[in-house]
Amino acid sequence: MNLKDLILDTRLQFNPERHEYILDNVLKMASLTKTISRIKQPFDSKEMSYNVARSKLGWKSATEENIKIEQEKVLKKWKDKSEFAASWGTMIHNALKDYFTKGYFNIEDNEISSKIQRLCKRLSLDMQESMYYFSGNEIMIYSEKYGIAGTVDRICQRQRIDTSLIDIFDYKTNITNISFDSIKKMEDNNTAKPYKHYNRMLLDPLSHLEQCDYIYDALQLSGYAYMIEEMGMKPGRLSIIQIDEIDMNPTIYPVPYMKMEIELLFKAFSNRELSSVNETNAHIVEW
């Protein structure tokens, strides 16, 4: 299979309302994003917001009543930030998909539209668009062996031959910059202790990796690489494209192909017995 074959492949379908991948109208696949999330340390928003509120008011002088009021403000701030990030990310992803697919996009806000236009032209240069034989946007891929699927932001075939390397790009529109460790800057601007060292690692089977954005994204790109390799293609360059919120300037971060880690992850969260049962009985099974 080459990239054109993959794009024309209709075996995998996506239900946006239920956010489900279905293979051959029968097999319900697990998403790659959800699979990776299963090895993340859980985030206790109640406890964390309480600690942030108490730290902001003063650990010794704050009353429980004042802490509760401040905690609600912290939780609302986090919720608003999360919702904005989601809508912002969707807008950028859709604009990039339209530009690289149709050559144009439609955004009413002139200032944002102008910035995205510059972003698209810059990405064409940074991703060396002219050197690719063929490329695709928002392409669904899957591992039939492990029952896991995902959608690649941009995937490019370098040459016409079937043995050509395939480059994979993943857009990130995080409001904050990508983290490369689990150290966090304190929100209360505490000059005595401006940073919190969480020393947080992922859960098994990847507990040897520190929990941070860079590792998440590297695993996601490596998961895509593993899937296309299973399909008979050769993964090449894997890159995170971080898009700045203010000026929309892109920064490209190369990542290694973490093949052994992906094999550990997929084996831990697959169910081959269900796969064989599903093929026999032809009913939907969630992997």
Phi, psi and omega in degrees: 000138172247184185295322178298319177299319180298315181295326180277350181293125182252011182294324183263128178238154181237131176259103185293331181293321181257359183050057182235141171259131180235126179259129178057031180060016185227308188274122176273115185267150172279142178281149179298319180300314180292325179297315178294324181296340181288346178252010176274143173297133181296144179260115179271092184296327180295311181291316183295318179293325177297314181295321178296315180297315181294321178295321180294322181277340184111119187300326185269323187269343185290137175267159181298325180294315179293323178298318181298318179296314180293325179298319178297323178294319179297314181296320178294319178299316179296318181296313180298319180296319180294316181294319178295316181300321181294313181292322178296314180297319179297317179299314181294314180300315181295320179295317179294319178299314180296318182296313184280348178262313186250345181092000179204167175215163181239110174226126187290322181293115186297320181294314179295318180300319180295320180293320180291326177299316177294321178300313182298318179293321179294318180295325178301324178281312184295324179273004179052053186305324186291343184273355184267141176285320185204146179212163180216158182236141180051057183261127179278134177226166185203160170250106178293329181297320185250355178070039182232140183221164178195177180236123181272133179297310179211132182224133190227136176259126187288318186233169180287331184293150182294339181271008180297148174288150180245124178263141184234131180237141179232120181281137175233124182244034180306140176296322176261164179292159179298134177270143180248007178200181182262016177279133181240140175280132182292139183283342185270009179055038178290109184287336179287319179226077185287344183233146176249124180263102183277336182049046187266128179249161174290167178275167176301144011267014182242039183288359175274357182251139178286144182277111179197169184302315185300318180292318176305309185293323177296321178293321179296312178296322178292326176297317176298317181299318180297320181295316181290332176292321176298330180277358176102007178258164183250115179290139178246248183284132176243127186217136169272134174246101179277124182251118181296136185292322188280302183261352181060035174278132181272142172236128182260127177245113176288147177231152178280159175278106183269066188296316182296321178294321180293320177299317177299315182296311182295321179294324181290330186240027173250167177217093185291329179296318177297325180300313182291323177296319182296321179295328181281315188266347176055048172233161185283129177234133177273126183283000000 
